[in-house]
Amino acid sequence: MIGRTASERAYSRNGVLFALPWLIGFSAFFAYPILASLYFSFCNFDGVRPPQWIGLGNYRELFLEDDLFFKSLGNTLFMVAFGVPTSICFGLGIALLLNQKVKGMAIYRTVYYLPSITPVVATSILWLWLLNPQAGLINLALQHLGVANPPGWLTDPAWAKPGLILMGVWGAGGGMVIYLAALQNVPAALYEAAALDGAGMVSQFRNVTLPMITPVILFNLIMGLIGSFQYFTEAYVMTHGGPEDATLFYSLHLFNKAFFDFRMGYASAMAWVLFLVTLACAVAVFKSSIKWVYYGGDLR
């Protein structure tokens, strides 16, 4: 630019050069694929032949002709509505238990955290056996407890999604670690003041603990929301969308359209619809957080 010294121009040039690898990577592996998928969503494209522009044809077929679109979206919303709150409650409950001052607590924390770092495919294969209706350990345990007809977890359409939610609870250790860190950051003076006012454990949890960890709850809620809308691996490994499309989640339906039917343009349209639905839900959660999330020093 005019008026800049040689040293200033050199600093600017060197800054651009240092940032260039990131800019190239961002453009090639992030910006370009996003823009390309947006273009392909308006095209008939199989990934091999040149794309053919069809306008809103993919979106029209998606909403008006594809019955599995609403089925898969409904299955995904079920996981969002029930799976996310269940994981949050169990993660917080485990964190409360592991926040106690008990000998050997580090071992317990490690044991509860390990399932969350186990590869998803290995976890899915393990739970495929645990949830086996005939020989699974869960149904055998229920039979020993007196349940005459235990659920057909992955064979009954009514129990397939609850079975996957149950498996997700087993891996709640990831959220547990975050809750545990938040619980340990709650000032002890607040509990002492509440105790002096006569508040019991339940009252302290409701009026002290929960408000102080609401930012962490918001974080886990958003991450769980995004993860549930992208729910794929467990269903792909364990059920392939069955029984009777009860576990055909949106991402799995998108995968089938892209890599089995080779309809990359149609799959791109599905991806953008998923993005907009996820964005709308995330924005709604953020807007609602004004009423229930408390930040330190916030006097709302």
C-alpha positions in Angstrom: 0.0 0.0 0.0 1.1 3.6 -0.6 2.8 5.2 2.3 4.0 2.0 3.9 7.6 1.5 4.6 9.7 -1.4 3.2 9.8 -3.1 6.6 6.0 -2.9 7.0 5.6 -4.4 3.5 8.0 -7.1 4.4 6.1 -7.9 7.7 2.9 -8.1 5.7 4.4 -10.4 3.0 5.9 -12.7 5.6 2.6 -12.9 7.5 0.8 -13.9 4.3 3.5 -16.5 3.5 3.3 -18.0 7.0 -0.5 -18.2 6.7 -0.4 -19.5 3.2 -0.3 -23.3 4.1 -3.4 -22.9 6.2 -5.2 -20.8 3.6 -4.4 -23.4 0.9 -5.6 -26.2 3.2 -8.8 -24.3 4.2 -9.6 -23.5 0.5 -8.9 -27.0 -0.8 -10.4 -29.1 2.0 -13.1 -26.9 3.5 -14.3 -24.0 1.4 -14.2 -25.7 -2.0 -16.0 -28.9 -0.9 -18.8 -26.8 0.7 -19.3 -24.7 -2.3 -19.1 -27.7 -4.6 -21.7 -29.6 -2.6 -24.0 -26.6 -2.8 -23.6 -26.6 -6.6 -24.1 -30.3 -6.9 -27.3 -30.2 -4.8 -28.9 -28.5 -7.8 -27.5 -31.1 -10.3 -27.9 -34.6 -11.4 -24.5 -35.9 -10.5 -23.2 -39.5 -10.0 -19.6 -38.7 -9.1 -18.3 -39.8 -12.5 -20.0 -38.1 -15.3 -20.2 -34.3 -15.5 -23.0 -32.8 -13.4 -26.2 -31.8 -15.1 -28.1 -28.8 -13.8 -31.7 -29.6 -12.7 -32.5 -26.7 -10.5 -34.6 -27.6 -7.5 -35.3 -31.1 -8.8 -33.4 -32.8 -6.0 -35.1 -30.8 -3.3 -38.5 -31.4 -4.9 -38.0 -35.1 -5.0 -36.6 -35.0 -1.4 -39.7 -33.4 0.1 -42.4 -34.8 -2.2 -41.4 -38.2 -3.4 -38.9 -39.7 -1.0 -40.9 -41.4 1.8 -37.7 -42.5 3.6 -36.7 -38.8 4.0 -39.4 -38.2 6.6 -38.9 -41.6 8.1 -35.1 -41.1 8.5 -35.6 -37.5 9.8 -38.2 -38.7 12.3 -35.7 -41.4 13.6 -33.0 -38.8 13.9 -35.3 -36.4 15.8 -36.2 -39.2 18.1 -32.5 -39.6 19.0 -32.2 -35.8 19.5 -35.3 -35.7 21.7 -34.6 -38.7 23.9 -30.9 -39.6 23.4 -29.4 -36.2 24.1 -31.3 -35.6 27.4 -30.6 -39.1 28.5 -26.9 -38.7 27.9 -26.8 -35.4 29.7 -28.6 -36.7 32.7 -26.5 -39.8 33.0 -23.3 -37.9 32.4 -24.2 -35.4 35.1 -25.3 -38.1 37.5 -22.0 -40.0 37.1 -20.0 -36.8 37.5 -21.9 -36.0 40.8 -21.0 -39.5 42.1 -17.3 -39.2 41.0 -17.0 -35.7 42.6 -17.1 -37.3 46.1 -14.0 -37.5 48.2 -13.6 -41.3 48.3 -10.4 -43.3 48.4 -9.4 -44.6 45.0 -11.6 -42.1 43.1 -9.0 -41.7 40.4 -9.5 -45.4 39.5 -13.3 -45.0 39.3 -13.0 -41.9 37.1 -10.7 -43.8 34.7 -13.0 -46.8 34.5 -16.1 -44.6 33.7 -14.1 -42.6 31.1 -12.6 -45.6 29.2 -15.8 -46.5 27.2 -15.9 -43.0 25.7 -12.5 -43.5 24.1 -13.2 -47.0 22.8 -13.4 -47.0 19.0 -17.1 -46.8 17.9 -16.9 -49.9 15.7 -15.5 -52.0 18.6 -18.2 -50.6 20.9 -20.9 -51.4 18.3 -19.8 -55.0 17.9 -19.7 -55.4 21.7 -23.2 -54.1 22.2 -24.4 -56.1 19.2 -23.8 -59.1 21.4 -25.0 -57.5 24.6 -28.3 -56.6 23.0 -28.8 -60.0 21.3 -32.5 -60.9 22.1 -31.7 -64.6 22.6 -28.2 -64.8 24.1 -27.4 -61.2 25.1 -26.2 -60.6 28.6 -28.8 -57.8 29.1 -31.8 -60.0 28.3 -30.3 -62.9 30.3 -30.0 -60.5 33.3 -33.6 -59.3 32.8 -34.8 -62.9 32.8 -33.0 -63.6 36.0 -34.8 -60.6 37.5 -38.1 -62.1 36.6 -38.9 -60.4 33.2 -40.6 -63.1 31.3 -40.5 -61.5 27.8 -37.4 -59.2 27.6 -37.3 -56.7 24.8 -36.1 -57.7 21.3 -33.6 -54.8 21.3 -32.4 -54.8 17.7 -35.1 -57.0 16.2 -38.2 -55.2 17.4 -38.8 -51.8 15.7 -40.2 -50.4 19.0 -37.1 -51.3 20.9 -34.3 -50.7 18.3 -33.8 -47.0 19.0 -34.0 -47.4 22.8 -31.4 -50.0 22.5 -29.1 -47.6 20.7 -29.8 -45.0 23.4 -28.9 -47.5 26.1 -25.6 -48.1 24.3 -25.0 -44.3 24.2 -25.4 -44.1 28.0 -22.5 -46.6 28.4 -20.3 -44.0 26.6 -21.4 -41.0 28.7 -17.9 -40.7 30.2 -16.9 -38.0 27.7 -19.5 -35.6 29.0 -18.9 -36.8 32.5 -15.3 -35.4 32.4 -16.6 -32.0 31.4 -19.3 -32.0 34.1 -16.7 -33.1 36.7 -14.4 -30.2 35.8 -17.4 -27.8 36.1 -18.5 -29.3 39.4 -15.0 -28.8 40.9 -15.0 -25.2 39.8 -18.1 -24.3 41.8 -17.0 -22.1 44.7 -17.2 -23.9 48.0 -18.3 -20.6 49.6 -21.6 -20.9 47.9 -22.3 -24.3 49.4 -21.2 -23.0 52.8 -23.6 -20.0 52.5 -26.4 -22.3 51.4 -25.8 -24.6 54.3 -25.9 -21.7 56.8 -29.3 -20.7 55.3 -30.6 -24.2 56.0 -30.5 -25.6 52.4 -30.3 -29.4 52.2 -28.4 -31.4 49.5 -31.3 -31.3 47.0 -31.8 -27.5 47.5 -28.1 -26.9 47.1 -28.0 -28.9 43.9 -31.0 -27.1 42.5 -30.1 -23.6 43.6 -26.3 -23.6 43.6 -24.9 -26.5 41.5 -27.2 -26.4 38.5 -27.0 -22.6 37.9 -23.2 -22.6 38.1 -22.8 -25.4 35.6 -25.4 -24.3 33.1 -22.7 -23.1 30.6 -21.3 -26.6 30.5 -24.8 -28.1 30.1 -25.3 -25.7 27.2 -22.0 -26.9 25.6 -22.8 -30.6 26.0 -26.3 -29.9 24.7 -25.1 -28.3 21.5 -22.4 -30.9 21.0 -24.9 -33.7 21.6 -27.4 -32.1 19.3 -24.9 -31.9 16.5 -23.7 -35.5 17.1 -27.3 -36.9 17.2 -28.1 -35.3 13.8 -25.0 -37.0 12.4 -25.8 -40.4 14.1 -24.4 -43.0 11.7 -21.7 -45.5 12.7 -23.6 -47.4 15.3 -26.6 -47.9 13.1 -24.5 -48.8 10.0 -22.5 -51.4 12.0 -25.3 -52.9 14.1 -28.6 -52.7 12.1 -28.0 -51.3 8.6 -31.1 -49.2 9.2 -33.4 -52.1 10.3 -35.6 -53.5 11.5 -38.3 -52.0 9.2 -36.3 -48.8 8.8 -36.6 -48.2 12.5 -32.9 -47.2 12.7 -32.6 -45.7 9.3 -31.2 -42.4 10.5 -30.8 -39.4 8.2 -27.0 -39.7 7.8 -27.4 -43.4 7.0 -30.0 -42.6 4.4 -27.7 -39.9 3.0 -24.9 -42.4 2.8 -27.0 -45.0 1.0 -28.0 -42.5 -1.6 -24.5 -41.3 -2.2 -22.5 -44.5 -2.1 -25.0 -47.2 -3.0 -27.3 -45.4 -5.4 -24.4 -43.1 -6.6 -26.7 -40.0 -6.5 -24.1 -37.5 -5.3 -26.3 -34.6 -6.2 -29.3 -35.9 -4.3 -27.1 -36.7 -1.3 -25.6 -33.1 -1.4 -29.2 -31.7 -1.3 -29.8 -34.0 1.7 -26.7 -32.7 3.4 -27.7 -29.1 3.0 -31.2 -29.8 4.4 -29.5 -31.5 7.4 -27.2 -28.5 7.8 -30.2 -26.1 7.9 -32.2 -28.3 10.3 -29.2 -28.6 12.7 -28.5 -24.8 12.4 -32.1 -24.0 13.2 -32.1 -26.3 16.3 -28.8 -24.9 17.5 -30.0 -21.3 17.1 -33.2 -22.1 19.0 -31.1 -23.6 21.8 -28.8 -20.6 21.9 -31.8 -18.2 22.0 -33.4 -20.1 24.8 -30.2 -20.2 26.8 -30.7 -16.5 27.6 -33.4 -17.6 30.1 -31.6 -20.5 31.8 -27.8 -20.2 31.4 -26.0 -18.3 34.1 -22.5 -16.9 33.6 -20.4 -15.7 36.6 -21.2 -12.0 37.3 -24.4 -12.1 35.2 -27.2 -10.3 37.0 -30.0 -11.1 34.6 
